[in-house]
C-alpha cells in the first residue's frame, strides 16, 4: 500500500487479497452491538420502568439495523449480526420490588423483534461476591425468561480474580441450567444455548450470549466483533512446513489486516448512529460452515485432529498472535479478543468430537489459553445439577487464577446420551452429545460458601 497526498493507493495484489478474504475465506464483521445504559430507567414501578427501557432503547437503536445494512452495501463488508446489550437487568429491575423479572425479558424480546436485531444481551446479574434480593429474583426467573422469549440472552458472573468465586452462585447456576433445559426441552434445550456463566466477565463484550453493558460504560456505545477463521486458515496454509515462529508471524500480520477492517466499520457505524465507538473484539468466532473453523486452523498447524497432543500449545500461539496483530492495528481492542472454541458452532470441532480426538477434559485444558471457556457443549440430559456446577467451578477457577475471562455454556439435552445429536439451528449449529465424568462432586458443591481470591490478586 502507498500513499499519495491524503489518499491510500492499493496494489492489485492487495485488492485481490481483500476480495478473497470476503468471497472465499468468509471474513466478516460477526456483530455490531450497541451497548445501552438503563441505569436511568430504574424506578419503583416496574411497568413504568419497562416503558422507560423500551423508549430509551428505541431512541438509540432505532436505526441500528438500517445503518448496518447501509454499511454492508457501501463498503462491501458482510455484517452478520446486529445486536443490543443493556445494563444487567438485575441492577435496573431491583427497585421495582417485583417477584419475577420475566416481563423484562418479554419487553426486551419485543424490542429485538421490532428492531429486527438478532439478539439482546443483558438479562444478567453480577454476583461474584454475593447476591442481593434482585440478583436472586433474576436468576430464579432465567428458565421462564428464556422459555418465553426468542432473542433474549442471559449471563451471570460468579467470580473474579479480585473477589474469588461465589460457590453459592455456582451451585444455583447448575440448578438453573437444569431448569432451563427442562423449560425448553421441546426445542432441544435451546434456552441453555442462550445462557452463559462467567468469571471475569468483560463489560464491553459484543458477542452473545454473554454480552451486557457494564455499569462503568457510557450511555451508549458501539462495540464490534470481527471474525476471520477462514482468513487465518489461509494464512497458515502459506507457512506449511515452516518453523512455528514464522507461522506465528504470518498469523499476526493477517490479524492486523482483519482488525483494520473492523475499526473502519465500527467507527463509521458509531458516527452514523451518533454514539461513541467502544471497542473492537478480535475473537476468531467460528461458524458451522466449512472453512470457518478454529479447529481446522489448529490442524493446519500440524495436528492430525483438534485435541491431539500439542493442541493447547498451538491454540496458545494462535490466540496470542491474534491479540498482538490486533493491538498493532487499533488502540480500541477490548472484549474477549482471541480464539473461541465452541463445539456446536465449529465444523472442525464437531468432527473432532465425532472422531474422538477431543473430549471435555481436553477442552477444559484448552480454555487455559484461549478467549473464553467450555462453550456450546451438549451433555447428557441426565447430568446432575451438582455435576454441572462442578464443571462450572473448575472453569471458573481457571479464570480466577489466570486473571482471564472464562465461561461455561453447557446444554444438558433432555433424553439424550453420549453420541446422540442435538440441533439448535443457525449460527448456534448442532453438536454431538459429549460424555461427562460421572463421579460425584455433590458434597463439594453443597458446601457452598466462597473460594477466596488467589494471593496474586493483591496488587495494590
ABEGO torsion letter per residue (X at the ends): XBBBEABBBBBAAAAAAAAAAAAAAGBBBABBBBBBBAAAABBABAAAAAAAAAAAAAAAAAAAAAAAAAAAAAAGBBBABBBBBBBBAAAAAAAAGBABAAAAAAAAAAAAAAAGBABBBGBBBBAAAEBBAAAAAAAAAAAAAAAABAABBBBBBABBAAAEBBAAAAAAAAAAAAAAAAAAAAAGGAAAAABBBBBGBBAABABOAABBBBAABBABBBBBBBBBAAAAAAAAAAABGBBAAAAAAAAAAAAAAAAAAAAAAAAAAAAAAGBBBBBBBABBBBBABBGABAAAAAAAAGBABBGBBGAAAAAAAAAAAAAAAAAAABAABBEAGEBBBBAAABAAAAAAAAAGABBAAAAAAAAAABABBBBGBBBBAABBAAAAAAAAAAAAAAAAAAGBBBBBBBBBBBGBBBGBBBBAEEAAEBBBBBBBBABBAAAAAAAEEBBBBBAAABAX
